[in-house]
Amino acid sequence: MDASAKIPQLGTAHAYLEHWAKNTPDKVALVQHETGLETTYAQLNELVDLYTLALIKLGVAGGDRVAVMGQQSAQCLAVQYACFKMGAIICPIDVKLKPHEAVRNLDKIRPVVFIMLGDSYCKNFYSVNAAVTEKCPYIRHIFFHSLDGTGEAAPGTRDADILFDLNNLLSLRDDGDLARKRNKVCHDVSERNDALIIFTTGTTGEPKPALLGHKCIVAQMNIFMRATTMPPQEMIRLCILPCSHVGGTTMTVYTTIMGGGTNVLLYQFHPVSALKAVEVRRANFIGAVPTMYRMMWSVPDYDKFDLSSLDCVYYAGSMGDIDFLNRLARMAPHFGTCLGMTECGGAGTYTPMPISVETLHGQVGSADESVAEISIREPMLPDGRAGAEKAFGDEGEICYHPPLVFSGYFGMPEEKIVSSEGILYSGDMGYFKDTGGRKAVYYLARKKFIIKSKGYNVFPDEVSAYIMRYPGVSLAEVLGVRHSTFDEGVLAFVLPEPGASLDADDLMRHCKGLVAYKRPSYIKIWDEGVFPMTNNGKPDKKVLAAKAEEIVSLLRGRGLWD
């Protein structure tokens, strides 16, 4: 079944909110799990319209940037959609950033308004405020926002809870000039407008501000809407990824609104809270990165939670080995994955359902060519033209075609990953394979993480998956480190399952089942708790790479490397 078949095709992200507010006004759009507060489509759309008035009164104009350092909530989402309606560009900022990191990101987008949390259960944001107040003079308005309506505003900020107080907002309706201005600016917004900035995770360098337009966002939502078999309005999606990530905006919350379903919001992911939210709110869809699922499965009383409402569980962000997929398949009757990136708006593929674990293993879904094409190509040419398309089954770089292409990195025109023909180079290597009449994409590795060993390409995920077959292994991360003989040597970090005892020599013997050039030269059993993680729940390769260099430096001193 095509789950998107009954959804109207509209040009902008906010047009779907307006559509459902008109056609199903009393349908619940949002549920805040922690408080139980429900917001209908009519209420959400009204709140968005009022927020639009408030932003216009502040002097925010089309193209201006509005940054929000907040968590998944009705207020945070209403600010996002208010910016969409009036042609401003919303930029959710990661709440985990340190003060200097927040300033770095804000300097790249130069917002006119910055709304942030204050002293919350997440952390005290006053140090962020002090740094921003001192070092970001281009911000005209800095607001403090409290999730529970308590706490004092940080010095130099205004209280967003007063600014967005319902009575204050309702009084703006009486301002005829303001209403006419809103009607004018909202009327001028179309699919051609840029709408959203999401910072990339900065796996190997500084995060970059990816600018997404309505056309790209709507195309991505059309694709991810196919990631289920249920009618869209029956969707009750648990949203556990942060709003500073495409996984917490375009792929989940926005897509649910496109289909007229219900979003269950968590302020912040915690495995027990997520499981409880499924049980209490009867969520039927979860999308998460594999680490989040493993954390939920590791909860001691996991089997006691009632997850019978789940119809579909989806993962993305990293590959799943066969054991992971089997566990996922036991969680819900439907399961799948997708491939994408911030720069294509989120998801570029989807998994046709139903599907078996064996068929899903190794692939990352299929393109929907009625929305956007995906191709496998040679590298981009020096003159900026796209490289030749590879033959079916041949390995190359995975590329996304319009409209699944971002507008560029904001303020960084020198960063070029889009060809002169408008084709987006993902940096992911893969190939096509026929899977029973469907052209599936098979993923190999990030281009920049491919290990060059003994004249061959080694794909880290392949080696990790093999190591994870060994009993007692929870996770494995594989990296390449400079080697004077092999170009790069393969080094593996291995995280044991709770209570398991692993021996590196036993694992090295296990790896003899790999071709010689793929075998690790050294295996380090990770004994420092969980792997270091990025803010989006993925193993932090920068931290692991630095740790690998330290290990290899010691090995070289003992004559055990090179």
Secondary structure, 3 states (H helix, E strand, C coil): CCCCCCCCCCCCHHHHHHHHHHHCCCCEEEEECCCCCEEEHHHHHHHHHHHHHHHHHCCCCCCCEEEEECCCCHHHHHHHHHHHHHCCEEEECCCCCCHHHHHHHHHHHCCCEEEEECECCCCECHHHHHHHHHHCCCCCEEEEECCCCCCCCCCCCEEHHHHCCHHHHHHHCCCHHHHHHHHHHHHCCCCCCEEEEEECCCCCCCCCEEEEEHHHHHHHHHHHCCCCCCCHHHCEEEECCCCCCHHHCHHHHHHHHHHCCEEEECCCCCHHHHHHHHHHHCCCEEEECHHHHHHHHCCCCHHHCCCCCCCEEEECCCCCCHHHHHHHHHHCCEEEECCEEHHHCEECCECCCCCCHHHHCCEEEECCCCCCCEEEECCCCCCCCCCCECCCCCCEEEEECCCCCCCEECCCCCCCCECCCCCEEEEEEEEEEECCCCEEEEEEEEHHHCEEECCEEECHHHHHHHHCCCCCEEEEEEEEEEECCCEEEEEEEEEECCCCCCCHHHHHHHHHHCCHHHCCCEEEECCCCCCCECCCCCECHHHHHHHHHHHHHHHHHCCCCC
